[in-house]
Amino acid sequence: MTAADQHEGVKSRKALIFTSLGHFTNDGTIFFIPLIIDLLAVAGRVTPLFITLSLTIFYASMALSAILLGPLIDRRSLQVRGMALGIMSLSVGLLLFSVAIYGVAIYFFLILSSVVTGFGASFYHPTGSSILQAEYRGPRLGRYLGINGSAGSLGRALYPTLLLLVSLLFVSHFYSVAFFGILGLIFSLVIFLGMRGYNLIAHENAHENSAASAQPDGKGKTPSSSRAITPAIILLAAISMMRAFAFFGIITWIPEYISFERGIGTSLTLGTTLTLMFSGGIIGQLFFGKLVENHDKRAVLAISTMLSALLMFLYLSTAGDVALAMLIMFGFFNFSGFPIFMSMISDYVPKKGSTTMSNAIVWNLGGTGGQALGPLITGVIIQGAYSNLPIAFEILLLCAIAAALISLKLPRPAKISKVKLFG
């Protein structure tokens, strides 16, 4: 191995490490939001109507921000700065949430926090994915998407229980939420400094030059421009929206379901239950990163969506340890979207020039748009009564089944990229 190869290997590992730290912090913080709102709900400080409003604002802000800023990030290669800015904004939003929990102008700070955290949450997935898509091409992409996605699932799994454990330490939800806000600010600085000087366009050009030297006739060259919006991307975004609409309409309200319908309240058991649900995705991300290597990604997407719907229905229909097992398995299949969707984007979109925008269309406009609509529809269906949550969840599961069936209508890529998990 030459010195240049070793240098490239170090840079590649650095990209994986810091984007994984970003995914861990981003997803852990994002999935704080429904739990924080549940803390206010159980304390009787906010109504179901206001929960609906704040969740809708949070996800709508997340859906729109990256779409508006995606072209600028692509054009000026601002992926690293965008990723760090997103984590910083999320963390500032947590500090604002802590003010609402303290009891100061609750409704004002809840809305302001929802806007700020939604803005911050819009950045990681399109920017972090673009860095990985540029750094790890072809047969290596899936394994790193799986590892990176597993870091995000780890954040989702740990944060709810850690929040309640830190609350016991500080004897206050106010201090515990503020603690994680400050921790997020530190992580955003670490990410920015750790990847300072990274330029995605330069990495893409280096890959192109390498391909060109391997094929002197020029056949290996990547086109100098590409379209982020293609029919396949539009359909994939629609499926992402339907899937997120169904499952996030459930996930964002499941703390209230567990607290009120299962009678757990805001005890440590609530955090543990949520941690177990999210922990399924830690292995699920790695598993599905491997699965899409040798199988039709359209079928993998359809099966994971269908089984997620079935397992959630079984969770609602059972109790005790059986219900908990169904919830964990739901997490395993449901939180698998990152390596599946991002590897499919790499199949459908030419490799240069619009990765951040394409990622934002599928993940933010599609997926996060669905995340905005799901909680809203759930809030409308329950009509202010938490006892109506099971009915609302079952209605949403019908949409998930429809998304699974439509996934089979996606076009087969002209050239399916291999996405190995292990080398």
C-alpha positions in Angstrom: 0.0 0.0 0.0 1.4 3.4 -1.0 1.6 6.4 1.3 -1.1 8.1 -0.8 -3.4 5.0 -0.3 -2.8 5.1 3.4 -3.6 8.8 3.5 -6.8 8.2 1.6 -7.7 5.4 4.1 -7.2 7.8 7.0 -9.5 10.4 5.4 -12.1 7.8 4.7 -12.1 6.5 8.3 -12.3 10.1 9.5 -15.4 10.7 7.3 -17.1 7.6 8.7 -16.2 8.4 12.3 -17.4 12.0 12.3 -20.5 11.4 10.1 -21.4 8.6 12.5 -21.0 10.9 15.5 -23.3 13.3 13.7 -25.9 10.6 13.0 -25.7 9.4 16.7 -26.3 12.9 18.0 -28.9 13.9 15.3 -31.2 10.9 15.6 -30.8 10.7 19.4 -31.9 14.4 19.7 -34.7 14.1 17.1 -36.3 11.3 19.0 -36.1 13.3 22.2 -38.7 15.7 20.9 -41.8 13.4 21.2 -40.6 12.3 24.6 -40.0 15.9 25.8 -43.5 16.8 24.7 -44.9 13.7 26.5 -43.3 15.0 29.7 -45.3 18.2 29.3 -48.4 16.2 28.4 -48.2 13.9 31.5 -47.7 17.0 33.7 -50.9 18.4 32.3 -49.2 21.5 30.8 -50.1 21.0 27.1 -53.3 19.6 25.5 -53.4 17.0 22.7 -54.3 19.7 20.2 -51.1 21.6 21.1 -49.1 18.4 20.9 -50.4 17.9 17.4 -49.5 21.5 16.5 -45.9 21.4 17.9 -45.1 18.0 16.3 -46.5 19.2 12.9 -44.4 22.3 13.0 -41.3 20.4 14.0 -41.5 17.9 11.1 -42.7 20.5 8.6 -39.7 22.7 9.4 -37.5 19.6 9.0 -39.0 18.8 5.6 -38.6 22.2 4.1 -35.3 23.5 5.3 -33.0 21.1 3.5 -35.0 21.4 0.3 -34.5 25.2 0.3 -30.8 24.9 1.3 -29.8 21.7 -0.6 -28.9 23.4 -3.9 -26.6 25.9 -2.1 -24.9 23.1 -0.1 -24.3 21.1 -3.3 -23.1 24.1 -5.3 -20.6 25.3 -2.7 -19.7 21.9 -1.1 -20.9 23.0 2.3 -21.8 19.4 3.5 -19.5 19.5 6.6 -20.6 23.0 7.7 -24.3 22.1 7.1 -23.9 18.9 9.2 -22.3 20.8 12.0 -24.9 23.7 11.8 -27.7 21.2 12.0 -26.4 19.6 15.2 -25.8 23.0 16.7 -29.3 24.2 15.8 -30.8 21.0 17.2 -28.9 21.6 20.5 -30.1 25.2 20.7 -33.6 23.9 20.2 -33.2 21.5 23.2 -32.1 24.4 25.4 -35.3 26.3 24.3 -37.3 23.2 25.2 -35.8 23.2 28.6 -37.1 26.7 29.1 -40.6 25.4 28.3 -40.2 22.5 30.7 -39.1 25.0 33.4 -42.5 26.7 33.0 -41.6 30.0 31.3 -44.0 30.9 28.5 -44.6 27.2 27.8 -46.6 27.6 24.5 -44.3 30.2 23.1 -41.1 28.3 23.8 -42.6 25.0 22.7 -43.5 26.5 19.2 -40.1 28.3 18.9 -38.3 25.1 19.9 -40.2 23.1 17.4 -39.2 25.5 14.6 -35.5 25.6 15.6 -35.1 21.9 16.2 -36.9 21.1 12.9 -34.5 23.4 11.1 -31.5 21.7 12.7 -32.8 18.2 12.1 -33.2 18.8 8.3 -29.4 18.9 7.7 -27.8 15.6 8.8 -29.3 13.0 6.5 -28.8 14.7 3.1 -25.3 16.1 4.1 -24.0 13.1 5.9 -25.3 10.8 3.2 -23.6 12.9 0.5 -20.3 12.6 2.2 -20.6 8.8 2.5 -21.8 8.5 -1.1 -18.8 10.5 -2.3 -16.3 8.7 -0.1 -17.5 5.1 -0.5 -18.5 4.2 -4.1 -19.9 1.0 -5.6 -19.5 -2.2 -3.6 -18.4 -0.4 -0.4 -21.3 2.0 0.0 -23.9 -0.2 1.7 -21.6 -1.5 4.5 -20.7 2.1 5.5 -24.3 3.3 5.2 -25.2 0.4 7.5 -22.5 1.2 10.0 -23.4 4.9 9.9 -27.1 4.1 10.2 -26.5 1.8 13.2 -24.8 4.8 14.9 -28.0 6.8 14.4 -30.1 3.9 15.8 -27.7 3.7 18.8 -28.4 7.4 19.5 -32.2 6.8 19.2 -31.9 3.8 21.6 -29.8 5.5 24.3 -31.1 9.0 24.5 -34.6 8.3 26.0 -33.3 6.2 28.9 -30.4 8.5 29.4 -32.7 11.5 29.6 -34.8 9.9 32.4 -31.6 8.7 34.2 -30.1 12.1 34.1 -33.4 13.5 35.3 -33.1 11.3 38.3 -29.5 12.5 38.9 -30.5 16.2 38.6 -34.0 15.7 40.1 -35.3 17.9 37.2 -36.3 17.4 33.6 -35.2 21.0 33.0 -31.6 20.3 33.8 -31.5 17.0 32.0 -32.8 18.4 28.7 -30.4 21.4 29.1 -27.5 19.0 29.7 -28.1 17.2 26.4 -28.4 20.6 24.6 -25.0 21.5 25.9 -23.6 18.1 25.0 -24.9 18.5 21.4 -23.2 21.9 21.1 -19.9 20.2 22.1 -20.5 17.4 19.5 -21.2 19.9 16.7 -17.9 21.7 17.4 -16.0 18.3 17.5 -17.6 17.4 14.1 -16.7 20.8 12.6 -13.1 20.7 13.8 -12.6 17.0 13.0 -13.7 17.5 9.3 -12.3 21.0 8.8 -11.1 21.4 5.3 -13.1 18.5 3.8 -14.3 19.3 0.3 -16.8 16.9 -1.2 -16.4 18.2 -4.8 -12.6 17.6 -4.5 -13.3 14.0 -3.5 -15.7 13.5 -6.4 -13.1 14.9 -8.8 -10.5 12.6 -7.4 -12.7 9.6 -8.0 -13.4 10.8 -11.5 -9.7 11.2 -12.3 -9.0 7.8 -10.9 -11.8 6.3 -13.1 -10.6 8.2 -16.1 -7.0 7.0 -15.7 -8.3 3.4 -15.5 -10.3 3.8 -18.7 -8.3 6.1 -21.1 -11.1 5.9 -23.7 -13.2 8.1 -21.4 -16.0 5.6 -20.9 -15.6 5.7 -17.2 -16.0 9.4 -16.8 -18.9 10.7 -14.8 -21.1 13.4 -16.5 -20.3 16.9 -15.4 -23.9 17.6 -14.5 -26.9 15.5 -13.4 -30.5 15.9 -12.5 -31.6 15.5 -8.9 -35.2 15.0 -9.9 -36.0 11.9 -12.0 -39.2 9.8 -12.2 -37.6 7.1 -10.0 -36.6 9.7 -7.4 -40.1 11.1 -7.4 -41.7 7.7 -6.8 -39.1 6.8 -4.2 -39.9 10.1 -2.4 -43.6 9.3 -2.5 -43.0 5.9 -1.0 -40.7 7.4 1.6 -43.5 9.9 2.5 -46.2 7.2 2.8 -44.0 5.0 4.9 -43.0 7.9 7.2 -46.6 9.2 7.3 -47.8 5.8 8.7 -45.0 4.9 11.1 -44.1 8.4 12.4 -47.8 9.1 13.0 -47.4 6.2 15.4 -43.9 6.7 16.7 -44.3 10.3 17.7 -47.5 9.5 19.7 -46.3 6.2 21.2 -44.9 7.9 24.3 -48.5 9.1 25.0 -49.9 5.7 24.2 -47.5 4.0 26.6 -47.9 6.6 29.3 -51.7 6.8 29.2 -53.1 3.6 27.6 -50.5 1.2 29.1 -50.5 3.1 32.4 -46.7 3.6 32.7 -46.6 7.4 33.0 -43.2 9.0 32.7 -41.3 6.5 34.8 -38.0 5.0 33.9 -40.0 2.1 32.3 -41.1 4.5 29.6 -37.5 5.4 28.7 -36.6 1.7 28.8 -39.5 0.7 26.6 -38.6 3.3 24.0 -34.9 2.3 24.2 -35.8 -1.3 23.5 -37.9 -0.3 20.5 -35.2 1.9 19.0 -32.4 -0.6 19.8 -33.8 -3.0 17.2 -32.5 -0.6 14.5 -28.9 -0.9 15.7 -28.7 -4.4 14.3 -31.4 -3.8 11.7 -29.4 -1.1 9.9 -26.4 -3.5 9.6 -28.6 -6.4 8.6 -30.4 -4.5 5.8 -27.1 -3.0 4.6 -26.0 -6.5 4.0 -29.4 -7.7 2.6 -29.5 -5.2 -0.2 -26.2 -6.5 -1.5 -27.6 -9.6 -3.2 -31.3 -9.0 -3.3 -33.7 -6.7 -5.2 -33.8 -3.5 -3.1 -37.4 -2.9 -4.1 -38.4 -6.2 -2.6 -36.3 -5.5 0.5 -38.0 -2.2 1.0 -41.5 -3.7 0.5 -40.9 -6.6 2.9 -39.4 -4.4 5.6 -42.3 -2.1 5.4 -44.9 -4.9 5.4 -43.4 -6.7 8.4 -43.1 -3.4 10.3 -46.9 -2.9 9.8 -47.7 -6.4 10.9 -45.4 -6.3 14.0 -46.9 -2.9 15.1 -50.4 -4.4 14.8 -49.3 -7.4 16.9 -47.9 -5.0 19.5 -51.2 -3.2 19.8 -53.0 -6.6 20.1 -50.9 -8.1 22.8 -49.6 -7.3 26.3 -46.7 -8.0 28.6 -43.4 -9.6 27.3 -45.0 -10.7 24.0 -46.0 -7.1 23.3 -42.5 -5.9 24.2 -41.0 -8.5 21.8 -43.2 -7.3 19.0 -42.2 -3.7 19.7 -38.5 -4.6 19.5 -39.0 -6.5 16.3 -40.9 -3.5 14.9 -37.9 -1.4 15.6 -35.6 -3.9 13.8 -37.6 -3.8 10.6 -38.9 -0.2 10.7 -35.6 1.6 11.4 -34.0 0.1 8.4 -34.8 2.9 5.9 -31.4 4.7 5.9 -29.2 2.1 4.1 -32.1 1.0 1.9 -33.2 4.4 0.7 -29.8 5.9 0.4 -28.4 3.0 -1.6 -31.4 3.2 -3.9 -30.8 6.9 -4.5 -27.2 6.0 -5.5 -28.7 3.6 -8.1 -31.2 6.1 -9.5 -29.1 9.3 -9.6 -25.8 9.9 -11.4 -22.9 10.1 -9.0 -22.0 13.7 -9.3 -23.5 17.2 -8.6 -26.8 16.7 -6.9 -26.4 14.1 -4.2 -27.4 16.4 -1.4 -30.5 17.6 -3.3 -31.5 14.1 -4.3 -31.1 12.9 -0.7 -33.1 15.9 0.6 -35.9 15.2 -1.9 -36.3 11.5 -0.8 -35.4 11.8 2.9 -36.6 15.4 3.8 -39.4 16.3 1.3 -40.6 12.8 1.2 -39.8 11.1 4.5 -39.9 14.2 6.7 -43.0 15.5 4.9 -44.7 12.2 5.9 -43.4 12.7 9.4 -45.1 16.1 9.5 -48.4 14.7 8.2 -48.5 11.6 10.3 -48.7 13.2 13.8 -51.2 15.7 12.4 -53.5 13.0 11.2 -53.2 11.1 14.4 -54.1 14.2 16.4 -57.1 14.8 14.2 -58.3 11.2 14.5 -58.0 10.9 18.3 -60.0 14.2 18.8 -58.3 15.0 22.1 -58.8 11.5 23.6 -55.7 9.4 24.2 -58.0 6.3 24.3 -58.5 6.7 20.5 -54.8 6.2 19.8 -55.1 2.5 19.0 -57.7 3.2 16.4 -55.6 5.9 14.9 -52.5 3.6 14.8 -54.5 0.9 13.0 -55.7 3.3 10.3 -52.2 4.5 9.7 -50.9 0.9 9.3 -53.2 0.6 6.2 -51.1 3.3 4.6 -47.9 1.4 5.4 -49.3 -1.6 3.7 -50.0 0.5 0.6 -46.5 1.9 0.6 -45.1 -1.7 0.7 -47.1 -2.7 -2.4 -46.2 0.5 -4.3 -42.5 -0.2 -3.6 -42.7 -3.1 -6.0 -43.6 -0.6 -8.8 -40.2 1.1 -8.6 -38.2 0.8 -11.8 -35.2 -1.5 -11.8 -32.0 0.6 -12.0 -30.1 0.3 -15.2 -27.1 -0.8 -13.2 -27.7 -2.0 -9.6 -24.8 -1.1 -7.4 -23.4 -3.7 -5.0 -23.7 -2.6 -1.4 -21.7 -5.1 0.7 -21.7 -4.8 4.5 -18.5 -6.7 5.1 -15.5 -6.6 2.9 
